[in-house]
């Protein structure tokens, strides 16, 4: 049915995600996993009972791995699609070697939308990869 109109026209957002956090139980294991599959080095910090490791992002949408109260990994709930660059195959190919599990291989969405794949990370989170090729 939807919500009633406010009568106001709003500007379209460029991105509908501004930040993401991936819950983890073991910060070192999670950081090793994402560092390996993306070939990156994440910066880690601890504060107020939380440990966070940040995905490097010069511009655009950023995010972090988080360990602390309320950060519980899950295969259910919202699904985050991580950008895998031009072709998700190289990132997808490193997931199992890094300790994760591929649950759906590279799959065509459409010629315009590109491809996606689903995986479980070392912490038990279900996530997706996305690429145009």
Secondary structure, DSSP 8 states (H G I E B T S, - for coil): ------S------S-S-SEEEEE-S-HHHHHHHHHHHHT---EEEEETTEEEEE---SSS-EEEEEESTT----SSS---EEE-TT-THHHHHHHTTTT-EEEEEEEEEETTTEEEEEEE-TTS-EEEEEE--
